[in-house]
Amino acid sequence: MLENYYRELVCFLNARLGNRQVAEDVVHDAYLRVLERTSDAPIEQPRAFLYRTALNLVIDDHRRNTLRQAESLDVLDSEERYFTPSPQSALDHGQRLDMLQRALAELPPLCRESFLLRKIEGLSHPEIAKQLGISRALVEKHIVNAMKHCRIRMRQWEER
């Protein structure tokens, strides 16, 4: 049901941000946020919820960038030391990466390739469509399906 709003939301954000690639990234992140919801309550107005989530991500990013520009290099340097991962969190990260690779391996080839070309190579949807010889709508559908699949599988494996 949420997939129906993908293109509409990308166009909406592109008009406000002036950058289609950034708009697509925000929409992908919004879909992930919605998929990662911990509440079991149904979303009464999915379109409005998705739009609000995307706009919140844009606002959060803007706030972060504004704060970053005002901070001194000393603060940023101390943050880097503070956020250096512990050996345990590095192990957790490695395990999560392994789970993600296993989940991606379960996807059909075009779905997996669409996802990787977008998230790893940073290609736009039209570039992916051209490279894979499929429609842009199918690229969008593959990417959303890949994100859903990975999220579901990782949750299943983490619960074990």
C-alpha positions in Angstrom: 0.0 0.0 0.0 2.8 2.4 0.8 4.6 1.7 -2.5 1.8 3.6 -4.2 3.1 6.9 -2.9 6.8 6.4 -3.8 6.9 8.4 -7.0 4.6 11.1 -5.7 6.7 11.6 -2.6 9.9 11.8 -4.6 8.4 14.4 -6.9 7.2 16.4 -3.8 10.6 16.4 -2.1 12.5 17.0 -5.4 10.4 20.2 -5.9 11.4 21.4 -2.4 15.0 20.2 -2.2 15.9 20.8 -5.9 17.9 17.5 -6.0 16.2 14.3 -7.2 18.9 12.0 -5.8 18.6 13.5 -2.3 14.8 13.3 -2.6 15.1 9.6 -3.5 17.4 9.0 -0.6 15.1 10.7 1.8 12.1 8.6 0.5 14.1 5.4 0.9 15.0 6.4 4.5 11.3 7.3 5.2 10.2 3.9 3.9 12.8 2.2 6.2 11.6 4.2 9.2 8.0 3.2 8.5 9.0 -0.4 8.0 11.0 -0.3 11.3 8.2 0.9 13.4 7.9 -0.9 16.6 4.2 -0.2 17.1 1.8 -2.9 15.9 -1.0 -0.3 15.6 -2.2 0.1 12.0 -1.3 3.4 10.3 -4.6 5.1 9.8 -3.5 7.5 7.1 -0.4 5.9 5.4 0.1 8.6 2.8 0.1 11.4 5.5 2.3 9.3 7.8 4.9 8.6 5.1 5.0 12.3 4.1 5.4 13.4 7.7 8.2 10.9 8.2 10.0 12.1 5.1 9.6 15.8 6.1 10.9 15.0 9.6 14.0 13.4 8.0 14.6 16.5 5.9 14.2 18.8 9.0 16.5 16.6 11.1 19.1 16.6 8.4 18.9 20.4 8.1 19.3 20.8 11.8 22.3 18.5 11.9 23.9 20.4 9.1 23.2 23.7 10.7 24.8 22.5 14.0 27.8 21.0 12.3 28.6 24.3 10.6 28.5 26.1 14.0 30.8 23.6 15.8 34.5 24.1 16.2 36.9 21.4 14.9 37.9 20.6 18.5 34.3 19.5 19.3 34.2 17.4 16.1 37.5 15.8 16.9 36.4 14.9 20.4 33.2 13.4 19.0 35.2 11.2 16.7 37.1 9.7 19.6 33.9 9.4 21.6 32.1 7.5 18.8 34.9 5.1 18.0 33.2 1.7 18.2 34.0 -0.7 20.9 35.2 -4.2 20.0 31.8 -5.6 20.9 29.9 -3.1 18.7 32.3 -3.7 15.9 31.5 -7.5 16.2 27.8 -6.7 16.3 28.2 -4.5 13.2 30.1 -7.4 11.4 27.3 -9.8 12.4 24.6 -7.5 11.1 26.6 -7.0 7.9 26.7 -10.8 7.5 22.9 -11.0 8.0 22.4 -8.3 5.4 24.5 -10.1 2.9 22.5 -13.4 3.5 19.2 -11.5 3.1 20.4 -9.9 -0.1 21.5 -13.3 -1.4 17.9 -14.5 -1.0 16.6 -11.8 -3.4 15.9 -12.4 -7.1 18.9 -11.1 -9.1 17.3 -8.0 -10.6 15.9 -7.0 -7.2 19.3 -7.4 -5.5 21.1 -5.7 -8.3 18.7 -2.7 -8.3 19.2 -2.3 -4.5 23.0 -2.6 -4.7 23.3 -0.2 -7.7 21.3 2.4 -5.7 22.7 2.0 -2.2 26.3 1.0 -3.0 27.0 2.6 -6.4 24.8 5.6 -5.8 23.2 5.4 -9.3 19.9 7.2 -9.9 16.7 5.2 -10.7 16.9 6.1 -14.4 20.6 5.1 -14.6 19.7 1.7 -12.9 16.8 1.2 -15.3 19.0 1.8 -18.3 21.8 -0.4 -17.0 19.5 -3.3 -16.2 17.1 -2.8 -19.2 14.0 -2.5 -17.0 11.5 0.3 -16.4 12.1 2.9 -13.7 8.9 1.9 -12.0 10.3 -1.7 -11.7 13.6 -0.3 -10.3 11.6 1.6 -7.6 9.6 -1.5 -6.8 12.7 -3.7 -6.6 14.4 -1.3 -4.2 11.4 -1.0 -1.9 10.9 -4.8 -1.9 14.6 -5.4 -1.2 14.5 -3.0 1.8 11.4 -4.8 3.1 12.9 -8.2 2.7 16.2 -7.3 4.4 14.4 -5.7 7.3 12.1 -8.7 7.8 14.9 -11.2 7.6 17.2 -9.3 9.9 14.5 -9.0 12.5 13.8 -12.8 12.2 17.5 -13.6 12.7 18.0 -11.2 15.5 15.1 -12.7 17.5 16.9 -16.1 17.5 
